């Protein structure tokens, strides 16, 4: 076991981790941040997506120790400190862009990273950015609609 400091959602958190511990299991089991979900365990479905220094990554294939000192943002940390939802979180609600909700946090984090890179994305950019996120309920059209709704005026 090794003690590392993770910067999660704006706070430094000390955790004891095994060398092979993934970021996903550390977030869920030690820090009680359960928004990122375990889906495929291979980094293919996107359910475990978090941001590392603003870039969406699959936390199920990243070793927790490798991101010590980097800024980690989970779905729990995306909203403003006063509780106001991130514009994309609100757009997902407004568009009804989720059904079971299992993929939602990963979809929102991937979409938020897209909007940061491309504030006015084209349909093609949205489709490309969301390729690594799987929704078993088939909400892809509503996800695209939500991303478009979140575009700043």
Secondary structure as UniProt FT lines:
FT   STRAND          2..8
FT   TURN            9..10
FT   STRAND          11..17
FT   TURN            19..20
FT   HELIX           23..25
FT   HELIX           26..30
FT   TURN            47..48
FT   STRAND          49..52
FT   TURN            53..54
FT   STRAND          55..58
FT   TURN            59..60
FT   HELIX           64..67
FT   TURN            68..69
FT   STRAND          71..73
FT   HELIX           75..77
FT   TURN            81..82
FT   HELIX           87..95
FT   TURN            102..103
FT   HELIX           104..117
FT   TURN            119..120
FT   HELIX           123..129
FT   TURN            130..132
FT   TURN            136..137
FT   HELIX           140..149
//
